[in-house]
Amino acid sequence: MISPPIICGFRNIVRCWRHRALLKAAAGASDFLGWRCYSTPIRGGVKGMEDILSRVVAPLPTYETRDKHPPPPESNSVEFMLFYGSLDKEDKLSFLEKLSHDFGVDHRGVSELSTKLLDSQLRDSATILQVEDRLRYSLTPRYRHLLRHISRIEGGVKFLVDLRADVLEIISSKASDSPHIRDLNCTLKGLLSEWFSVGLLHLERITWQSPCEILQKISQYEAVHPLRNWTDLKRRVGPYRRCYAFVHAAMPGEPLVVIHVALTEGISDNIQSIVREFATLDSEEDVNKINAAIFYSLSSTQAGLQGEELGHHLIKRVVRELQSEFPQITQFSSLSPIPGFSTWLQGLLSQYRKEGRGSDLLSEQEWREVEQATDSAPGTPAMDALRKLISTSDWLRSERLVRVLEPVLMRLCAWYLYGEKRRGYAFNPVANFHLQNGATMWRLNWHADTSPRGVANSCGIMVNYRYFLNETSKNSALYLQNKVITASEQVLGLVSQFHKNSKL
């Protein structure tokens, strides 16, 4: 029997031959069709960019001819994609700035129509509506039509998703402060929202029999608990496990967002039992041992689809799918990492050390235990020792330190998740995601992720966000509208301990 890696390798070779043949054919056809192939970085400067943009970005048709205007040739879209793909990072920025600034909205025309709309307010409704429609049309950037035509050619939608990823990176890195770049981002987001509405997405279950290309991408895109090898991947799509992805017809073979689910008896309190347990690799599922579904990994794969909230819709679709397959499942919960907790805690300790307020963070008894366990003097030395411990995993090797730090870290983590806010919502992005979805902050789990990554990110603590299906709509509305976090007695108890022992 041929192993999956060998099969995948053979398919990749065949695909590579096919890809080279297509490139040769395209290069041969380019002269005939008038296309220009750009296989090496362009160094034509601003003039080269002006030339291609003036060629491929068609003028906005007049309002009267907008439905009768012939579409531009497909070669325009292809030339734009080839040119953009040939640019380096710096030139892409210049190109996008020029595209968004010089080929956007006709501001003079908008101003004239705005004045006309004001003048028409005393006219009949039909006149007002027509002027409003003209104004709406005039607010369309010239480049929007090019983007729409690009979406209609093979590979065009994926190109635009990646293009928006570049635009988002420019904005987040502050490489440009151009308002036109931000407007380009809004235009792209609007188009992608239309094309990637949940009704146009297909839910696909990933199994060991799925195409090699899909399995490779599932492994490549896994961002929460990285896969180590093919056996690891086989385990995560095998018995007592489910893997689902949203896919789109315009991006075949490209999962958009991926979720991994463990089918368990009871709600899991540690990730080791899920991702490192191989005992059931070749066993048959016993439905009598399944009463809970644990969402332990959710990964968005396309940076350009940021803000589309595909993960929210995926969880809801997967719940319905699991209810259909396993009517006996009554418990739905995540087992989620807590990224950023250790960084936040280090910052808090540094702040308190600087302000000389270390005694406000831990009780007197806890500080004495830290001093004894670390053989450090009271005050600043003890705080420095605590900061050093948290920055490493050395404390996990000492039962005494684990016992001393557990109550301290658990209540601080509960406050981080429940009390730390950004604009009134949970500061932690994973918490914010599940709370928006209507989940309850249900249980913090000690020693839940003892991997180096888990210890470095959250001191090994994980959290269950539980989905009580008859309460999710109410919880979501409370959180989104009133910024109320629904939490269990365990979480609220830890928050209460935090208030009692700390003076933030």
C-alpha positions as CSV (number, residue, x, y, z in Angstrom):
1,M,0.0,0.0,0.0
2,I,1.4,3.4,-1.0
3,S,1.6,5.8,2.0
4,P,-0.3,9.2,1.9
5,P,2.9,11.3,1.8
6,I,4.1,9.5,-1.3
7,I,0.7,9.9,-3.0
8,C,0.7,13.6,-2.1
9,G,4.2,14.0,-3.4
10,F,3.3,12.4,-6.7
11,R,0.2,14.6,-7.1
12,N,2.3,17.7,-6.4
13,I,4.8,16.7,-9.2
14,V,1.9,16.2,-11.6
15,R,0.4,19.5,-10.6
16,C,3.8,21.2,-11.0
17,W,4.1,19.8,-14.6
18,R,0.6,21.0,-15.4
19,H,1.3,24.4,-13.9
20,R,4.4,24.8,-16.1
21,A,2.5,23.8,-19.2
22,L,-0.2,26.4,-18.5
23,L,2.4,29.1,-17.9
24,K,4.1,28.2,-21.3
25,A,0.7,28.3,-23.0
26,A,-0.1,31.6,-21.4
27,A,3.2,33.1,-22.4
28,G,2.7,31.9,-26.0
29,A,-0.8,33.4,-26.1
30,S,0.2,36.7,-24.5
31,D,1.5,38.2,-27.7
32,F,-1.6,37.2,-29.7
33,L,-4.0,38.6,-27.1
34,G,-2.0,41.7,-26.3
35,W,-1.3,40.6,-22.7
36,R,2.0,41.5,-21.0
37,C,3.6,38.8,-18.8
38,Y,5.5,40.2,-15.8
39,S,7.7,37.4,-14.4
40,T,10.3,39.6,-12.8
41,P,9.9,42.6,-10.5
42,I,8.9,45.8,-12.4
43,R,11.2,48.8,-12.0
44,G,9.3,51.2,-14.2
45,G,8.6,53.5,-11.3
46,V,5.5,55.7,-11.1
47,K,5.2,56.1,-14.9
48,G,5.0,52.3,-15.4
49,M,2.2,52.2,-12.8
50,E,0.4,55.1,-14.4
51,D,0.6,53.4,-17.8
52,I,-0.9,50.1,-16.7
53,L,-3.6,51.7,-14.5
54,S,-4.7,54.0,-17.3
55,R,-5.0,51.0,-19.6
56,V,-6.8,48.5,-17.3
57,V,-9.0,50.8,-15.1
58,A,-11.9,51.8,-17.4
59,P,-13.6,55.1,-16.9
60,L,-16.9,54.9,-14.9
61,P,-19.7,54.7,-17.5
62,T,-22.2,57.5,-17.5
63,Y,-25.3,57.1,-15.4
64,E,-27.5,56.7,-18.5
65,T,-25.3,54.0,-20.1
66,R,-24.3,52.1,-16.9
67,D,-26.4,49.0,-17.9
68,K,-25.5,49.1,-21.6
69,H,-21.8,49.6,-21.3
70,P,-19.8,46.6,-22.7
71,P,-17.6,44.9,-20.1
72,P,-13.8,45.5,-20.4
73,P,-11.7,42.7,-22.0
74,E,-10.7,39.9,-19.7
75,S,-7.1,40.7,-20.6
76,N,-7.3,43.9,-18.5
77,S,-7.9,41.8,-15.3
78,V,-5.2,39.3,-16.2
79,E,-2.7,42.1,-16.9
80,F,-3.5,43.8,-13.6
81,M,-3.1,40.6,-11.6
82,L,0.2,39.7,-13.4
83,F,1.6,43.2,-12.9
84,Y,0.7,43.4,-9.2
85,G,2.1,39.9,-8.6
86,S,5.4,41.0,-10.0
87,L,5.9,43.9,-7.6
88,D,7.8,43.8,-4.4
89,K,6.3,44.9,-1.1
90,E,7.4,48.5,-1.4
91,D,6.1,48.9,-5.0
92,K,2.8,47.2,-4.1
93,L,2.3,50.0,-1.5
94,S,3.0,52.7,-4.2
95,F,0.8,50.9,-6.7
96,L,-2.2,50.6,-4.3
97,E,-1.8,54.2,-3.2
98,K,-1.9,55.3,-6.8
99,L,-4.9,53.0,-7.6
100,S,-6.9,54.2,-4.7
101,H,-6.1,57.9,-5.0
102,D,-6.2,58.5,-8.8
103,F,-8.9,55.9,-9.8
104,G,-11.4,56.3,-6.9
105,V,-14.4,58.5,-6.6
106,D,-15.0,61.6,-8.7
107,H,-15.2,64.0,-5.8
108,R,-16.1,67.0,-8.0
109,G,-19.0,65.1,-9.6
110,V,-20.2,64.0,-6.1
111,S,-20.2,67.6,-4.9
112,E,-22.2,68.8,-7.9
113,L,-24.8,66.1,-7.4
114,S,-25.0,66.8,-3.7
115,T,-25.8,70.4,-4.4
116,K,-28.4,69.3,-6.9
117,L,-30.0,67.0,-4.4
118,L,-30.3,69.8,-1.9
119,D,-31.9,72.0,-4.6
120,S,-34.4,69.2,-5.4
121,Q,-35.8,68.8,-1.9
122,L,-38.9,70.9,-2.8
123,R,-39.5,68.9,-6.0
124,D,-41.6,65.7,-6.3
125,S,-40.5,62.4,-4.8
126,A,-39.6,60.9,-8.2
127,T,-37.1,63.6,-8.9
128,I,-35.6,63.4,-5.5
129,L,-35.2,59.6,-5.8
130,Q,-33.6,59.9,-9.2
131,V,-31.1,62.4,-8.0
132,E,-30.3,60.2,-5.0
133,D,-29.8,57.3,-7.3
134,R,-27.4,59.3,-9.4
135,L,-25.5,60.4,-6.3
136,R,-25.3,56.8,-5.1
137,Y,-23.9,55.8,-8.4
138,S,-21.3,58.6,-8.5
139,L,-20.0,57.4,-5.1
140,T,-18.7,54.3,-6.8
141,P,-14.9,54.2,-7.1
142,R,-13.6,53.6,-10.7
143,Y,-11.5,50.7,-9.5
144,R,-14.6,48.9,-8.1
145,H,-15.6,47.8,-11.6
146,L,-12.1,46.4,-12.2
147,L,-12.3,44.4,-9.0
148,R,-15.7,43.0,-9.9
149,H,-14.3,41.9,-13.3
150,I,-11.3,40.3,-11.7
151,S,-13.6,38.2,-9.5
152,R,-15.1,36.7,-12.6
153,I,-12.0,35.1,-14.0
154,E,-10.4,31.9,-12.7
155,G,-8.3,32.6,-9.6
156,G,-9.7,36.1,-9.4
157,V,-11.5,35.8,-6.1
158,K,-8.5,34.3,-4.3
159,F,-6.4,37.2,-5.8
160,L,-8.8,39.8,-4.3
161,V,-8.8,38.0,-0.9
162,D,-5.0,38.2,-0.9
163,L,-5.1,41.8,-2.1
164,R,-7.2,42.8,0.8
165,A,-4.7,41.0,3.1
166,D,-2.0,43.2,1.7
167,V,-4.2,46.3,2.3
168,L,-4.9,45.3,5.9
169,E,-1.2,44.8,6.5
170,I,-0.5,48.3,5.2
171,I,-3.1,49.7,7.5
172,S,-2.1,47.8,10.6
173,S,1.6,48.4,10.1
174,K,0.9,52.1,9.4
175,A,3.0,51.9,6.3
176,S,0.6,54.5,4.8
177,D,-1.8,57.0,6.4
178,S,-3.7,57.5,3.2
179,P,-7.5,57.7,3.7
180,H,-7.8,56.4,0.1
181,I,-6.1,53.1,1.2
182,R,-8.7,52.8,4.0
183,D,-11.5,53.5,1.4
184,L,-10.0,50.7,-0.8
185,N,-10.2,48.4,2.1
186,C,-13.8,49.3,2.7
187,T,-14.6,48.6,-1.0
188,L,-12.9,45.3,-0.9
189,K,-14.6,44.3,2.3
190,G,-18.0,45.2,0.9
191,L,-17.4,43.1,-2.2
192,L,-16.0,40.1,-0.3
193,S,-19.0,40.3,2.2
194,E,-21.3,39.8,-0.8
195,W,-19.3,36.9,-2.2
196,F,-18.7,35.1,1.1
197,S,-22.1,35.4,2.7
198,V,-22.8,32.3,4.7
199,G,-25.5,31.1,2.3
200,L,-22.8,30.8,-0.4
201,L,-20.5,28.7,1.7
202,H,-20.4,24.9,1.8
203,L,-19.7,22.9,5.0
204,E,-17.3,20.1,4.3
205,R,-16.2,17.4,6.7
206,I,-12.5,16.6,6.4
207,T,-11.6,12.9,6.8
208,W,-8.6,10.8,6.1
209,Q,-10.1,10.0,2.7
210,S,-10.3,13.7,1.8
211,P,-7.9,14.9,-1.0
212,C,-4.3,15.2,-0.1
213,E,-4.3,18.9,-1.0
214,I,-7.0,19.6,1.6
215,L,-5.3,17.5,4.3
216,Q,-2.0,19.3,3.7
217,K,-3.7,22.7,4.0
218,I,-5.6,21.6,7.2
219,S,-2.2,20.8,8.7
220,Q,-0.6,24.0,7.3
221,Y,-3.3,26.3,8.6
222,E,-3.7,24.8,12.1
223,A,-2.8,27.8,14.3
224,V,-3.9,26.7,17.8
225,H,-2.3,23.3,18.3
226,P,0.3,22.7,15.6
227,L,0.3,19.2,14.0
228,R,3.5,17.3,14.4
229,N,3.2,14.6,11.7
230,W,0.8,12.6,9.5
231,T,-0.2,10.3,12.4
232,D,-1.2,13.3,14.4
233,L,-3.3,14.6,11.5
234,K,-4.9,11.1,11.1
235,R,-5.8,11.1,14.7
236,R,-7.5,14.5,14.5
237,V,-9.8,13.4,11.6
238,G,-10.3,9.9,12.9
239,P,-12.6,8.2,15.5
240,Y,-14.0,10.4,18.3
241,R,-12.9,13.5,16.3
242,R,-14.5,15.7,13.7
243,C,-12.9,18.3,11.4
244,Y,-15.1,20.7,9.4
245,A,-14.3,23.6,7.1
246,F,-16.2,26.2,5.1
247,V,-15.3,26.2,1.4
248,H,-16.4,28.4,-1.5
249,A,-17.0,27.5,-5.1
250,A,-14.7,30.3,-6.3
251,M,-11.8,29.0,-4.2
252,P,-11.8,25.2,-4.8
253,G,-9.5,23.2,-2.5
254,E,-9.0,26.2,-0.2
255,P,-10.6,25.9,3.3
256,L,-11.6,29.3,4.6
257,V,-12.1,28.5,8.3
258,V,-11.4,25.2,10.0
259,I,-12.8,23.8,13.3
260,H,-11.6,20.7,15.1
261,V,-14.0,18.9,17.5
262,A,-13.5,16.1,20.0
263,L,-16.4,13.8,20.9
264,T,-16.0,13.0,24.5
265,E,-17.7,11.7,27.7
266,G,-17.9,14.9,29.7
267,I,-16.4,18.3,29.1
268,S,-12.6,18.0,28.7
269,D,-10.4,20.0,31.1
270,N,-7.1,19.5,29.4
271,I,-5.8,19.5,25.8
272,Q,-3.3,16.7,26.3
273,S,-6.1,14.1,26.4
274,I,-7.3,15.4,23.1
275,V,-4.3,16.1,20.9
276,R,-1.8,13.5,22.4
277,E,-4.1,10.5,23.0
278,F,-3.6,7.9,20.3
279,A,-5.2,4.9,21.9
280,T,-8.4,5.1,19.8
281,L,-6.6,5.8,16.5
282,D,-7.9,2.6,14.9
283,S,-10.9,1.9,17.1
284,E,-14.6,2.1,16.3
285,E,-16.7,4.9,17.9
286,D,-18.9,3.8,20.7
287,V,-21.8,6.3,20.7
288,N,-22.6,5.4,24.3
289,K,-19.3,7.1,25.3
290,I,-20.2,10.3,23.6
291,N,-22.3,13.0,25.3
292,A,-20.2,16.1,24.7
293,A,-18.7,18.0,21.7
294,I,-15.5,20.0,22.5
295,F,-14.4,22.7,20.0
296,Y,-10.7,22.7,20.7
297,S,-9.3,24.5,17.6
298,L,-10.7,27.2,15.3
299,S,-8.5,28.7,12.6
300,S,-9.2,31.3,10.0
301,T,-7.0,30.7,7.0
302,Q,-7.5,33.8,4.9
303,A,-6.2,37.1,6.3
304,G,-8.1,38.9,3.6
305,L,-11.5,37.8,5.0
306,Q,-10.9,39.4,8.4
307,G,-14.2,40.8,9.8
308,E,-16.4,38.4,7.9
309,E,-17.1,36.4,11.1
310,L,-17.1,33.1,9.4
311,G,-16.1,31.3,12.6
312,H,-19.3,32.4,14.3
313,H,-21.4,30.8,11.5
314,L,-19.2,27.7,11.3
315,I,-19.7,26.8,15.0
316,K,-23.5,27.1,14.6
317,R,-23.5,25.0,11.4
318,V,-21.3,22.4,13.1
319,V,-23.6,22.2,16.2
320,R,-26.5,21.4,13.8
321,E,-24.5,18.8,12.0
322,L,-23.4,17.1,15.2
323,Q,-27.0,17.1,16.6
324,S,-28.1,15.4,13.5
325,E,-25.4,12.7,13.7
326,F,-25.4,12.4,17.6
327,P,-28.8,13.3,19.0
328,Q,-27.6,12.2,22.4
329,I,-25.0,15.0,22.7
330,T,-26.2,17.4,25.3
331,Q,-23.0,19.4,26.0
332,F,-21.3,21.8,23.7
333,S,-18.2,23.6,24.8
334,S,-14.9,25.0,23.7
335,L,-11.6,24.2,25.3
336,S,-9.8,27.4,24.5
337,P,-6.3,28.8,24.9
338,I,-5.8,32.2,26.7
339,P,-3.3,34.0,24.4
340,G,-1.8,37.1,26.0
341,F,-2.4,36.2,29.7
342,S,1.3,35.8,30.5
343,T,2.2,39.0,28.7
344,W,-0.5,40.9,30.5
345,L,0.6,39.4,33.8
346,Q,4.2,40.3,33.3
347,G,3.1,43.9,32.5
348,L,1.0,44.0,35.6
349,L,3.9,42.8,37.8
350,S,6.3,45.3,36.2
351,Q,3.8,48.1,36.9
352,Y,3.3,47.2,40.5
353,R,7.0,46.8,41.1
354,K,7.6,50.2,39.6
355,E,4.9,51.7,41.8
356,G,6.0,49.8,44.9
357,R,2.6,48.2,45.3
358,G,3.5,44.5,45.3
359,S,1.6,43.9,48.5
360,D,-1.6,44.9,46.7
361,L,-1.4,42.0,44.3
362,L,-1.0,38.9,46.6
363,S,-2.0,38.4,50.2
364,E,0.6,38.5,52.9
365,Q,0.5,34.7,53.3
366,E,1.0,34.2,49.6
367,W,4.0,36.5,49.5
368,R,5.5,34.6,52.4
369,E,5.0,31.3,50.5
370,V,6.6,32.8,47.4
371,E,9.6,34.1,49.4
372,Q,10.1,30.7,51.0
373,A,9.6,28.7,47.8
374,T,12.1,31.0,45.8
375,D,14.4,31.7,48.7
376,S,14.1,35.4,48.2
377,A,13.9,38.4,50.5
378,P,10.5,40.3,51.0
379,G,9.5,43.1,48.8
380,T,11.2,43.8,45.4
381,P,13.4,40.6,45.4
382,A,10.3,38.4,45.9
383,M,8.5,40.2,43.1
384,D,11.4,39.9,40.8
385,A,11.6,36.2,41.6
386,L,7.9,35.8,40.8
387,R,8.3,37.6,37.5
388,K,11.2,35.4,36.6
389,L,9.3,32.2,37.4
390,I,6.3,33.2,35.3
391,S,8.6,34.0,32.3
392,T,9.9,30.4,32.3
393,S,8.4,27.0,32.8
394,D,10.8,26.1,35.7
395,W,8.1,26.5,38.3
396,L,6.2,23.5,36.8
397,R,9.1,21.2,38.0
398,S,8.5,22.1,41.6
399,E,5.3,20.7,43.3
400,R,5.7,23.3,46.0
401,L,5.8,26.2,43.5
402,V,2.8,24.7,41.6
403,R,0.8,24.5,44.9
404,V,1.8,28.1,45.8
405,L,1.1,29.6,42.4
406,E,-2.1,27.8,41.5
407,P,-4.6,30.0,43.5
408,V,-2.7,33.2,42.5
409,L,-2.6,32.5,38.8
410,M,-6.1,31.2,38.6
411,R,-7.7,34.2,40.1
412,L,-5.5,36.6,38.2
413,C,-6.5,34.7,35.0
414,A,-10.2,34.9,35.9
415,W,-9.8,38.7,36.3
416,Y,-7.9,39.0,33.0
417,L,-10.7,37.2,31.1
418,Y,-13.7,38.7,33.0
419,G,-12.5,42.1,34.2
420,E,-10.0,43.4,31.6
421,K,-11.9,45.3,28.9
422,R,-11.4,47.1,25.6
423,R,-14.2,49.5,24.9
424,G,-16.3,47.7,27.4
425,Y,-15.9,44.2,25.8
426,A,-13.5,41.4,26.8
427,F,-9.9,42.3,26.2
428,N,-8.9,38.8,25.3
429,P,-9.8,38.1,21.7
430,V,-10.8,34.5,22.1
431,A,-13.1,35.4,25.0
432,N,-14.6,38.2,23.0
433,F,-15.3,35.8,20.1
434,H,-17.1,33.1,22.2
435,L,-19.0,35.7,24.3
436,Q,-20.3,37.4,21.1
437,N,-21.4,34.0,20.0
438,G,-23.5,33.6,23.2
439,A,-21.3,31.2,25.1
440,T,-20.9,31.2,28.9
441,M,-17.5,31.7,30.5
442,W,-17.8,28.4,32.3
443,R,-14.6,26.9,33.7
444,L,-11.0,27.7,34.1
445,N,-8.7,24.6,34.0
446,W,-5.4,24.4,35.8
447,H,-2.6,22.4,34.1
448,A,-4.8,22.2,31.0
449,D,-2.0,22.9,28.4
450,T,1.5,21.9,29.6
451,S,3.1,22.3,26.2
452,P,5.9,25.0,26.0
453,R,3.5,27.1,24.0
454,G,0.7,26.8,26.5
455,V,2.9,27.6,29.5
456,A,4.4,30.6,27.7
457,N,1.0,32.0,26.6
458,S,-1.2,31.3,29.7
459,C,0.8,29.6,32.4
460,G,-0.8,26.3,31.2
461,I,-4.4,27.5,32.0
462,M,-7.2,27.0,29.5
463,V,-10.9,27.9,29.7
464,N,-14.2,26.3,28.7
465,Y,-16.7,28.5,27.0
466,R,-19.9,26.5,27.2
467,Y,-22.7,26.8,24.7
468,F,-26.1,26.3,26.4
469,L,-28.1,26.3,23.1
470,N,-31.3,27.6,24.6
471,E,-29.5,30.6,26.1
472,T,-26.9,31.6,23.4
473,S,-29.2,34.2,21.7
474,K,-30.0,35.9,25.0
475,N,-26.3,35.8,26.2
476,S,-25.1,37.2,22.8
477,A,-27.6,40.1,23.0
478,L,-26.6,40.9,26.6
479,Y,-23.0,41.0,25.7
480,L,-23.2,42.9,22.4
481,Q,-25.8,45.4,23.6
482,N,-25.1,45.8,27.3
483,K,-21.5,44.4,27.6
484,V,-22.6,41.8,30.2
485,I,-20.5,38.7,30.5
486,T,-22.4,35.5,31.4
487,A,-20.1,33.5,33.7
488,S,-20.4,30.4,35.9
489,E,-20.1,30.3,39.7
490,Q,-16.6,29.0,39.4
491,V,-15.4,32.0,37.4
492,L,-17.3,34.5,39.5
493,G,-15.9,32.9,42.6
494,L,-12.3,33.4,41.3
495,V,-13.1,37.0,40.4
496,S,-14.4,37.5,43.9
497,Q,-11.2,36.1,45.3
498,F,-9.3,38.4,43.1
499,H,-11.2,41.4,44.5
500,K,-10.6,40.1,48.1
501,N,-6.8,39.6,47.7
502,S,-5.9,42.2,45.2
503,K,-6.3,46.0,45.2
504,L,-6.4,46.9,41.5
